[in-house]
Amino acid sequence: MADKKRLTSSRKLDHLRICAEEPVESGDPGFGDVRFVHNALPECDMGRISLESRFLHHTFSSPLFISAMTGGHPGTKEVNARLARAAEMYGLGMGVGSQRAALEKPDLADTFSVVRDEAPHAFLVGNLGAVQLRDHGIEWAEKAVEMIEADALAIHLNFLQEAIQPEGDHNAKGCLEAIARLCADFRTPVIIKETGCGISAATARQLWSAGASAIDIGGWGGTSWAAVESVRAKETGREHDKGLQSLGQDFACWGIPTVVSLAEVLATGNPVIASGGIRSGMDMAKSLAFGADLCGMALPLLQPAMKSDEALAQKIEAIHRELTVTMFLTGSERVPDLRKASVQITGKTRQMIDKDNPARIKR
Ligand SMILES: Cc1cc2nc3c(=O)[nH]c(=O)nc-3n(C[C@H](O)[C@H](O)[C@H](O)COP(=O)(O)O)c2cc1C
């Protein structure tokens, strides 16, 4: 058991290092197939554009959401502190990484609670895996929320990663029921999030019926956990892990592209966080035009957060500038106005979204 706890914690550091140093992105989220129709007469003042956004009864200064990444090893505390300072300064929402390590080993709790210390006013989202929720129930969910005084709790779905991780949990039975039980008994809003494979309309319907407060689609086309675990398997050098290394490479192509997942989930309900391969303010604007409430980014914020507060601030400001220019050129003074902007959808993304596509198998 002590070994297992140590493994959970050291894995967190491996993930940060691998994501910062190795090519871990895979696929195409589909934003290249979406184009705004340029508005040559936008009739709005770029200086007066507001990025203010609403989600779960909370007002944010911007729709940029810092997706769940880290905590759980002493070496991750400063990165979480930096992300939290940015969330506080720019009025952003922020998720922490899976709190499992600190629930197994409470002396790691400060690597998460530092986020509340640095961001006393920010909307913070706790994080727990669906498997841990099933196995430990509402007690761990309550502890995770308390640890960071969270405004919401994200339950992550990561079964591709579990399938490839040497120490992964391969039994997904009972997770939907555990989610439904949590949603029925919990006072804190529950967000269900994928981690890079996307959520289909059918899964979204199950989650809304289970009582989810929001869905974070975590679509394919950005950070690939198959790729990350493939690198980890290679690094162990163990003979047995060689098979996992190639399994990870083979499954880096697996998932629902972000734009397709976004269209599917939004057809079933809201609120929705778009995430997975969002790499610019323009990608954010496209997601908001589809109807997303917030837009999550993980990897693009990790590299600057590992450098300095200034590097992270520069990145966030560049993203905001691009979002603002896109809003200007579509005549959108406020974030909700983007939903009225005209977009053209082409290529594979259009084919996959098209409900009448004969290649689409309906369920
Ligand atoms: C270093 C790193 C660690 C992550 N850890 C978690 C985690 O613990 N829990 C979780 O729900 N998602 C985790 N994620 C997934 C992100 O929240 C996000 O869903 C995914 O990376 C897709 O976004 P991106 O393409 O912008 O990176 C992690 C991502 C990164 C890059």
The ligand as an SDF file (V2000), in Angstrom:
LIG
                    3D

 31 33  0  0  0  0  0  0  0  0999 V2000
    0.2330   17.6470  -17.1010 C   0  0  0  0  0  0  0  0  0  0  0  0
   -1.2390   17.3610  -17.1770 C   0  0  0  0  0  0  0  0  0  0  0  0
   -1.8440   16.7140  -16.1120 C   0  0  0  0  0  0  0  0  0  0  0  0
   -3.2230   16.4480  -16.1390 C   0  0  0  0  0  0  0  0  0  0  0  0
   -3.8230   15.8660  -15.0440 N   0  0  0  0  0  0  0  0  0  0  0  0
   -5.1690   15.7450  -15.0170 C   0  0  0  0  0  0  0  0  0  0  0  0
   -5.8320   15.2760  -13.8420 C   0  0  0  0  0  0  0  0  0  0  0  0
   -5.1990   14.9530  -12.8440 O   0  0  0  0  0  0  0  0  0  0  0  0
   -7.1960   15.2100  -13.8560 N   0  0  0  0  0  0  0  0  0  0  0  0
   -7.9190   15.5640  -14.9660 C   0  0  0  0  0  0  0  0  0  0  0  0
   -9.1600   15.5160  -14.9290 O   0  0  0  0  0  0  0  0  0  0  0  0
   -7.3130   15.9700  -16.0970 N   0  0  0  0  0  0  0  0  0  0  0  0
   -5.9740   16.0860  -16.1410 C   0  0  0  0  0  0  0  0  0  0  0  0
   -5.3630   16.5460  -17.2880 N   0  0  0  0  0  0  0  0  0  0  0  0
   -6.1720   16.7110  -18.5190 C   0  0  0  0  0  0  0  0  0  0  0  0
   -6.5530   18.1510  -18.7980 C   0  0  0  0  0  0  0  0  0  0  0  0
   -7.3510   18.6640  -17.7600 O   0  0  0  0  0  0  0  0  0  0  0  0
   -7.2970   18.2690  -20.1510 C   0  0  0  0  0  0  0  0  0  0  0  0
   -8.5340   17.5930  -20.0780 O   0  0  0  0  0  0  0  0  0  0  0  0
   -6.5130   17.6860  -21.3190 C   0  0  0  0  0  0  0  0  0  0  0  0
   -5.1250   17.8710  -21.1260 O   0  0  0  0  0  0  0  0  0  0  0  0
   -6.8990   18.3000  -22.6390 C   0  0  0  0  0  0  0  0  0  0  0  0
   -6.5660   19.6630  -22.7110 O   0  0  0  0  0  0  0  0  0  0  0  0
   -5.2940   20.2380  -23.5370 P   0  0  0  0  0  0  0  0  0  0  0  0
   -5.3190   19.6190  -24.8850 O   0  0  0  0  0  0  0  0  0  0  0  0
   -5.4780   21.7230  -23.5310 O   0  0  0  0  0  0  0  0  0  0  0  0
   -4.0550   19.8230  -22.7710 O   0  0  0  0  0  0  0  0  0  0  0  0
   -3.9940   16.8200  -17.2860 C   0  0  0  0  0  0  0  0  0  0  0  0
   -3.3450   17.4580  -18.3510 C   0  0  0  0  0  0  0  0  0  0  0  0
   -1.9900   17.7430  -18.3160 C   0  0  0  0  0  0  0  0  0  0  0  0
   -1.3600   18.4370  -19.4880 C   0  0  0  0  0  0  0  0  0  0  0  0
  1  2  1  0
  2  3  1  0
  2 30  2  0
  3  4  2  0
  4  5  1  0
  4 28  1  0
  5  6  2  0
  6  7  1  0
  6 13  1  0
  7  8  2  0
  7  9  1  0
  9 10  1  0
 10 11  2  0
 10 12  1  0
 12 13  2  0
 13 14  1  0
 14 15  1  0
 14 28  1  0
 15 16  1  0
 16 17  1  0
 16 18  1  0
 18 19  1  0
 18 20  1  0
 20 21  1  0
 20 22  1  0
 22 23  1  0
 23 24  1  0
 24 25  2  0
 24 26  1  0
 24 27  1  0
 28 29  2  0
 29 30  1  0
 30 31  1  0
M  END
$$$$
